[in-house]
Amino acid sequence: MEARANENLNAAEQADDQTLDRSLRPERFDDFVGQGALKDNLRVFVEAARRRGEPVDHTLFCGPPGLGKTTLALILARERGVNLHSASGPAIEHKGQLAALLTKLEPCDVLFIDEIHRLNVTVEENLYTAVEDFRIDIVNGDGPYAQTLQLPLQPFTLIGATTRTGLLTNPMRSRFGYVARMDYYPVDALRAIVERSARLLGLSITDEAAQELARRSRGTPRIANRLLRRARDFADVLSDGTLDGKTAHEALLRLEVDEAGLDQMDRRYLTIIIDHYDGGPVGIETLAAALSEPRDTLEDVYEPYLLQKGLLARTARGRVATRHAFEHLGREQPTERQPGLF
């Protein structure tokens, strides 16, 4: 009973976080912080499409999770003045579901497919004619009596989002008119996001606290907003409701987020490489087994930031902890590797 109660509590907290995430999302390009060049290009494409009365060209957003791919899709549809219809790649299991999505689109509407690299092959192949010719082919009957019916579609915009660009097939990638690579955010941009979110939450925050949260947010707005919500809890309980530098530092210490933005799992990842395998190289499958995490989670969630910070290196023989990783964890780097390692 206690375990079930804890599960219900965690589910309720996640639902609250998702609701707050939606409330903190910007709705216009003017409110969106960061990704300046990409945002400026999208403004031009949207305005040009509006003047010509056409849908915006098909767009692919690439990059790690939490950088604003879904938010930009919502803003693009709003700025264009059309509806946005959302779906997830794994959720579209067959072409019938795809046809149901496509046939309800109005002229110039936006169809947003998250994790588009996880579409199954049959659905992806049926999507080709939809995005190129605005039609979908439906086979009616079997054997010699089979007939192919061409169902016309309203012109629409396909926006895809992916964290694994390399898993997209070349035919799918080539059908996007604009491929936008989203990068991690600098500290100044994250600080502006934290300050904006604090205003929306009605939270009084000092410059020092906003800077501290931004610095430890791993270059990711979603993490910055999550840390802000948790720090707000500490400010309400441990302080007078104002989030100052001392309270922010205490909150981050309790949340086990260190000076470099690494959390407990990041440090455990590096510690296993250093303590168990003398800094590497070690295969990703071995690490996945040692950490009890799927390989995809390690590659998509944890490794990108460690690679960007220069704490981890990928080699043909496996993962290697860098000198910076040894220094960050206070470990002494071995002068000699085990036989077979470098």
Secondary structure, DSSP 4 states (H G I P E B T S, - for coil): -HHHHHHHHHHHHHHHHHHHHHHHS--SGGG--S-HHHHHHHHHHHHHHHHHT-PPPPEEEESSTTSSHHHHHHHHHHHHT--EEEEEGGG--SHHHHHHHHHTPPTT-EEEEETGGG--HHHHHHHHHHHHHSEEEEEESSGGG-EEEEEE----EEEEEES-GGGS-HHHHTT-SEEEE--PPPHHHHHHHHHHHHHHHT--B-HHHHHHHHHTSTT-HHHHHHHHHHHHHHHHHHSSS-B-HHHHHHHHHHTT--TTS--HHHHHHHHIIIIIHTT--B-HHHHHHHHT--HHHIIIIIHHHHHHTTSEEEETTEEEE-HHHHHHTTPPPPSSPPTT--
